[in-house]
């Protein structure tokens, strides 16, 4: 498999069968790693059933809701150790990130770039959002980008594709943010390492079914983590090439 797609889940039983089918139907050599946080709605059990019938689907179970950032970090770490994939993608389970864009992200990552699905470049945007949410989302990206001096327009999204050589040096086990803030922390570390980015336009649409996982505590962690990164100085990986 060239690409492993890591998908954290919590109560996504209504979405995961259709999403995995859509991904596996793409003209890509990919596998899917579902990282389930003991979903009460049985998502983990359903994922196991899908994996039993499809060798390209893999599942990791965690004992409870431990945070989006740790789900990605642990999923990536497992995939790096247990597969020979050269690319590693990440996305939400709720169809906010449309699978049809993944080939464009993969194409950019093949060139050694960190590929970011972006709402805030020409051709990108959001759908079915009110004005308040639009302002909050755009403002959050500007906030992070200004404080950390990052050359990326969309810093709060989770639709990305990483080359193995980049992901191996991010030292995922030392990420300080456990939740949503880990998304921008990983981008910041990649920037400190001298990585180049390509923002691929996406249209972000509200989830089809289920409820958002964003809470005030998660949002507060994201705000504070930016300043923690700023005052700590530039990230310097131990495992330099």
Secondary structure as UniProt FT lines:
FT   STRAND          3..9
FT   HELIX           13..24
FT   STRAND          30..36
FT   TURN            40..41
FT   HELIX           43..53
FT   TURN            55..56
FT   STRAND          57..61
FT   HELIX           68..82
FT   STRAND          87..90
FT   HELIX           99..101
FT   HELIX           102..110
FT   TURN            111..112
FT   STRAND          114..118
FT   TURN            122..123
FT   STRAND          125..127
FT   HELIX           131..148
FT   STRAND          160..163
FT   HELIX           164..167
FT   TURN            168..169
FT   HELIX           172..174
FT   TURN            180..181
FT   HELIX           182..192
FT   TURN            193..194
FT   STRAND          197..201
FT   STRAND          203..205
FT   HELIX           216..232
//
